[in-house]
Amino acid sequence: MSKSRREFLKHSIAAGSAIAIGGCGASKVLTPSADKAIAASPQIIAGTGRAIGANNRLRIAVAGLNRRGKSHLKAWAAQANVEVAYLIDPDSRVLEDKMRILQGVVKGKFNCKGISDVREALDDKNLDAISIATPNHWHSLMTIWGAQAGKHVYVEKPMSHDIQEGRVAVAAQKKYGVVIQHGTQNRSKPEIAGLHKMIRDRKFGKLKISYGYCCKPRQGIGFKVPSVSPGNLDWNLWRGPAIIDQYHANYAHYNWHWFWESGNGDMNNQGTHQLDMANWALDEGMTHPTRVMGLGGRFLWDDQGETPNTMFAIAEYPNGQKVMFNVRNVNYSGYLRQVENEYYFEDGGKIVKNKYYAKGSDTGEEIDIPDGDVTPGGNWGSFIAACRAGDPGMANGNVMDAHKGCVMGHLMNNSYRLGKGVPFGETADRLSENPDAVEHFTKLHKIMRDGVGLAEHDFSYTVGPWLTFDPKTERHTGEYADEANALLKNKNRTGFEVPDIKDV
């Protein structure tokens, strides 16, 4: 980083920490852990977003106020000299509740406006940024609208609900130059950045397999009868771009994750964090895989959900490196929770639970990891610093990082969605050309058979085809190209269309 940029960052953080928050929030000093900032990516266009207003105060709107949205409110309220200018939610009860909570926090300094439609906030020329914690099907459209309005964007994972709209979000950042930061918090941790730099620098030899786990216990969601949406919910705004004809209570406010029209399953829910980590470890220059396959199923729950609760997937890259991924949500006695990443190297060494194991060794060695280069302040403070600096390159988890991780998950899901049933005991035959894949899938299969208790004669896996993909055009080629390309873009409702990339 140049001295001038380092000094600018230092002074911008200092200026922000000197003044207490106004509007909807409470005062807190931002103390950076280090004076660092990442170099601007060549794929990220320098900022042209609006300058921050008087006293360096940043005005932000929070869209989506349930679960993760509550974390956004708490985080922005804790940042110095940040004003939460709008709360946005289509559920009037949720909106009223969060407005009441904030009124109690700010004690008479309440300037925040509660609204149901994000477009009203984006029309405010004095708004600096939006923070998106809505259901997945809204993420990209709000990001694109925000960029078009000159607002900086913090967007929860996954940034995109499908591949094409993520591509448009990247184009929007390039055109409008705003800061776009993805809600993948690990990107803001210097020790994790340092580990991935070591892997990319081949301190352990060449990486062979980058492995991610999204294995956390969940339960079935039952069945909810289609009905008229409740009076407190603006169903039109909740749906937005998603073509969903009929309301049922499993959509609002969390179980939308498990329907393809609104969510992406756990692969691109919790899994987005581990997908991003897996991608981060690959050699520089790797954008998207050239071949992908996914298999799995929704076992035991017999419920209304559509997305798999068990999944194994492989992505192959042009340089021969592979990403493997494991989703396992079905609970059982002795369940092993794994939300983590592992790294396997060509010489037989591996990193498991942050320890290095040499080939043939059962003894893990602690790794001395130097801090990597991140913008300080954690995921929240780094975003504020990037906005104040008008520098998209300072985002920890920028728009292109977000797109690469999301695309990998979408491709794995899409292979699964095009899959066919295969008898439970025969699935590994489809992976026979790849001994590593057979080894890792066999571990999962044993858990499902012996731990969960799935009988081989009663169950089958949905096994997706191998899909080939062109990383440059972001389109499928070869066999299954027509079916797979049809899944690159979800259809949108009138009035909520994601623009074509040429029209962004």
N, C-alpha and C positions, 0 to 999 in steps of 0.2 A: 504494500500500500504506500502511496506517495505521502510525503510529510504533510503536504497541504491538506490532503483528504483526511489523514489521521487527526490533524489539528481541528479540522472542521467538525469531525465526528465528536471529538472530545468536548469542544465548546458547545455543540448543539445539545449534547446530553446534559452538560452542566447547566445550560440555560433552562432546559426543561425541568430539571430537578429543583430549581431555585424557587419556583412558584407553585403554590398549592392548586389542586384541581378546582375548576369552577364547574357550574352546571350540575349534572347528575353524577356525583362521585365524592370520594373522600381523599384527603391529601396523603401522599406517600412519596418519599424521596427515591428516585431511581439511582441505584448505585451500580455502575457497570463493573463486572468482574474482571474485565480486561479491556485494553484499548486496542480492539481489533476490528476489522471489517473485511468481508470477503471481496476479492477482486471481481469486477463486473464481468459476468459471463458474456462471451461474444454473441450469444443468442438472445441476450436481453438488451433492449433498447434503452438508452439513457433517458432520464426522466424529463417529461414535458408536462406533468401534472401540475395543478394549480399550486401556487406558493402558499405556505402556511400563514395564517393571518396574524393579527396584532398580538404582541407578547409571546409569539411562538406557540400559541395555544392551538391544539389540534382538535377539531370537531369531528366526531365519529358517530355513525349510525349503526345500531346492532339489529340485524334481521334474523328472527328466529330465537325465541326466548325460553324454550324448553331444554332441559338437560344440558347439552353442551353450550347452549346460548346463555345459561346462567353463569357458566364459567367465563364467557366472554365479558359479561357485565361486570363481574367481580374483578377481572383482570384489568379492564380499561379504567375502572374506578380507582384502581391502585396505582395507575401511572400518573406521574406528575404532569400537571398542566394539560390534561386531556379532558375534554368536555364530551360527555355522552349526550349528543344533541337530539337523537331520535331513538325510540324503541319501536320495533316493527314486528307485528305478528298478526296473522289472520284470525286468531282466537281471541275474542274480546276479554274473556275471563283471564286468560294467561297475561294479556297485555295489562289489564287493570291491576292484577296482582303484582307484576314487576314494577309498574309505575308507583304503586303504594309503597313497596319496599324501598325504592330509590328515594321517595319523598322523605322517608324516615332517616335515610342515610345522610342526605345533604342538608337537612334541617334548615329549610327556608331559602336555600340557594338553588331551588329547583327550576331549571330552564328547559328540561327535556320535554319533547313532544311525543305522545304515543299515537301511532298510526298503523294502518293495516296494509298499505301498499307501498312497497319500496320506491316506486317511481316518484312519489311525493317528496321523499328525502333527496333523491338524486336531482330533483329540480332546484334544490337549494344551492345557489351559487357559492354560499359561504361554508358548505359542508366539505370537509377534506377527505374523508375516507368512509368506507362501509366495512362492516364485519359480519360475515355470513355464517350462520349456524342453522340453516333451514334443512328440510329433507333434501336428499341428494339431487333430486330432479330439478331443483332450483339453482344449484351451485353455479353452473357455468353461465346461465342466462343472467343472473345477478352480477357475476364477475364481468361479463361482457358489457352489460348496461353501465356498470360502474366505470369501467375504462372509457367508454364512449362519453360519459359525463365528466371525465377528467378527475375521477375520484380514485384514490388508492384503495386497494382491496386486500383484506385478510379473509381467506375463504377456508372453511373447514374441509377436511378430507372426506371423500375424494373430490378434487376440484371439478371433475367431470362425471356425468352420469353415463356418457358414452364417448367413443373415441373421437368422432367428428366434432362434437361441441367443444371438447378439450383443445382440438386443433384450432378452432375459432378463437378460443380464449387466448391461446399463444399469439395468434395474429393480432388480437386486440391490444395486447400488451406492447407488441412491436410497433403498432401504429400510434398509440396514444402515450406510450412511455411512462405509464403510471407504475407504482410499486404494486406487485401482486405477490403475496406471501401465502404459502400453503400451511394448513394447520397440522404439520408433521413436526412435533416438538423436538424430536431427536436431532433435527437439523441445527438446533440451537445449542447443542451440548458439545463443548470443545473436545471432551474426551472421546466422543463417538466420531467426531470429525477427524480426530487424530488417528484413530484406529483405521478408518477407511483410507486415509492417506497412506498409512503403512502398507495396507493391502494393495492399493493401486501402485505403490512404489516397489512392490514385490519383495518386501522384507521377509516374507514367509515363502517365497517362490511364487509361481504363477497360480492365480486362483482358478480352480476348476469348476466348483459348484458353489453358488451363493444360495443359501437355504433359509427360508422363512417359515415361521410357525404362527398361526393364529388359532391357538387351541385354548379356548376359554369356555367353561360350561354355560349352556343356555337351556331354556325350556321351550316346549311347544307353545303355540299361541292360541290353540283352539280354533273355533269357528265363530265368526260374528255375522249375523244376518244382515244382508243389504237393507239399508233404510234411508230415510231422509236425514241429511246432515243436521246436527244440533244448531239451534238458533245462534249460539255464541261463536260458531265457526263460519267464516266466509269461505265456503267450499270452492267457489270460483278461484279465489286467490290462493287457497291451499294447493289446489291442483296445478295452477299456473300452466307450465308447458306440458305437463303429463296428461296423456289421453286416458283418463280413468272415468268411466261412465257412471259408476254407482258407488256411493259412499258406504263404508261399513266401519265399525268402531276399531278394527285392527289397523286402520291407517293412522289415525290420530290418537296418541302423539309419538309413539316409538316404533311400533311393529311395521311401519312402512318400509323398514330396512329389508324385510323378507319378501318383498314383491318386486318383480322386475320393472314395473312401471314407475316406481318411486325410489327403489333402493338397488343395491348391488350385492346383497348377501354379505356374509362376514369376510369374503375375499377382498372386497373393496370397502369394507367398513373398518373394523379394527385392523384387518389385514393390510390396509393401505400403508400403515406405519412400517410394517415389516417388509412389504414390497418395495417401499422407498429405500429402506436400508439395504435390501438385497441388490437393488439397482446401483446404489451408491458405491458398492464394492467392486463393480465391474470395471474393466479397463476404460480409461478415458476414450471418448469417441463412440462408445456403445450407446445408441439411442433406444432402438426398439428391437425385439427379437425377430428372427426370420422364420421360426417355426414354433408352434405352441400346441399343447394338448392338455386337456383337463378331464378328470373323471371324478365321480362321487355319487352322492345321493342325499335325499332327505329321509333319514331312517327313523323309525319307531314313533315319531311324534303324531303322525296321522292328523295333521292340522291343515289350516288354510294357507300356510306359507308356501312360497314357490321356490325359493333359493335353497341350495344344498346346505345341509348342516355338517357334511363330511366331504372333503375334497382333497385330491392330490393332483398337482399340475406341474408341467415342465415347460420352460421357455428356453429356446436355443438361440444363441447370438452369432453374428458373423465370424467372430474370432474363435469360436468353439466353446466359449464359456456358457454355462447353463445356470438358470435359476430354477430351483424346485420349491414348491410351496405346499403346505399342509394346513388345511382347515379341519378342526375336529371340535364340534360343539356338544355332542351327545354325552351327557353326564353318566357316570357309573361309579361303583365302588372302586376306589383306587385311582380315580381320574388324575392324570398328570397334566396340570395346567402349564402350557408353554406359549408364551407370547414373547418370542425372541428370534434371534438369527444365529446361524452357524455358517462357517466358511471352511471349505474343503479344498486342499491344494494338490497340484499335480504330483508332488513328491510323496504323497500319502499323509502329510501333516494336516491338522485341522484346528480350528478355533471353536470351542464349545463352551458355553457359559463363561465367556470372556477369558478362558484359559487356552494356552497353546499346547497341543499334543503332537509331539513328533511322531513320525511313522512308527507304528508298532508299540508305542508307549501308552501305558494306562495312567501315567502321572502327568497331570496338567501343570503347566508352568505359568506363573503370573506374568503378564505382559506389561512392560514399562512403556506406557503410551504418552507421548508428548501431546499437549493441547493442540488441536487443529485450529484452523483459521475460521472463526465465526464472528458475526456481529454480536457484541455483548448485549446483555439485558434480557436474556431468555427469549422465548418466541414472541412474547408480547412487547417487551421493551425494544427488541431489535426492529420490530415492525415500525414502532413509533419513531425510532431513530432514522430508519430508512425514509419514512415519509417526510420528516423534517429536513433531511438532506436532499430529498427529491432524487434519490439514487436507487433504482430498482435492483442494482447489483448487490446491494447490502442485504437484500431479503434472504433470510435463512430458510431455504426451500422455495426457490423462485418458480416462476410459471413453467419453465422448461423442466426443472426437476419434478414438479408436480405432474406434468403431462407424461413423462416417461414412466413413473411409477404407476399412474392410473391406467395407462395403455396396457401395461403388462397384465394387470388384474382383469381388465375388460376382455382381453384376448383369451385368458384362461377361462373366464366365465362363458364367453361366447362359444368356445369349443364344447364345453359342458352342455350348453343349451342346444347344440346341434347333435348331441349324443344319442345313442341307442342303448337299450338294456343288454347287459352281458351277465351271464350267470356268475354269482358271487365268487366262486372258486376259480374262475378261469381268467380273471382280468389281467393278471400279470403277464399273460401270454402276449398282450398287446404292447407290452413294454420290453419284450425280449431282446430287442436290438440294443438296449441300453442297460447294462448290468447295474449301474449306479441307481437308475430309476427303479429297477426291480427290487434292489435292496431296500430302498427307502419306502417304496409302496408296500412291500411285504411287512414292514414294521407296522404301518398303519392298518393293514388288513388283519394282522394278528390281534391288534387292539380291538378292532371292530368285531372280530369273531370271538375271541376269548374274554375280552373285557366287557364290551357292550352286550355280547351274547347273541349276535346275529347268526342265525343258522344258515349254512350255505345253501340249503335246498329251498329256503323261504325268501331269499333276498337276491337282488341283482344290483350291480353298479350301472349308472348311466355313464357310458364311455364315449367321450367326444372324439371327433376325427383330428388328425394332425392338420393344422391350418398353416399354410405358408403366408408370409406377410412381407411386404416391401417397406422397409423403414423410411425410405425417402418419400414415397407417395402416400404412405399410411393406408394402403389398400391391400386386399388379399389377392393372391395369384394362384394358379393351378387348380387342382381338384378342390371342390367345395367353395370356390371363390364366390360364386353367385350367392349362395346361402349365407356365407360369412360376411360379405360386403353389405348385405341387407341389415345386418346387426350393427353396423358402424354408426348409424344415426337413428335415434328414436324419432318417430313422428311427433309433431308438436300441435297443441291446440291453437286455434286462431286467436291472434292477439298476443300470443306468448311464444312466437317463433324464434328459435335461435337463428341468427342471420347466416346466410351463406358466407364463406370465408372472403369472397370478393366484395361483399357488401358491408363488411364490418366497419 
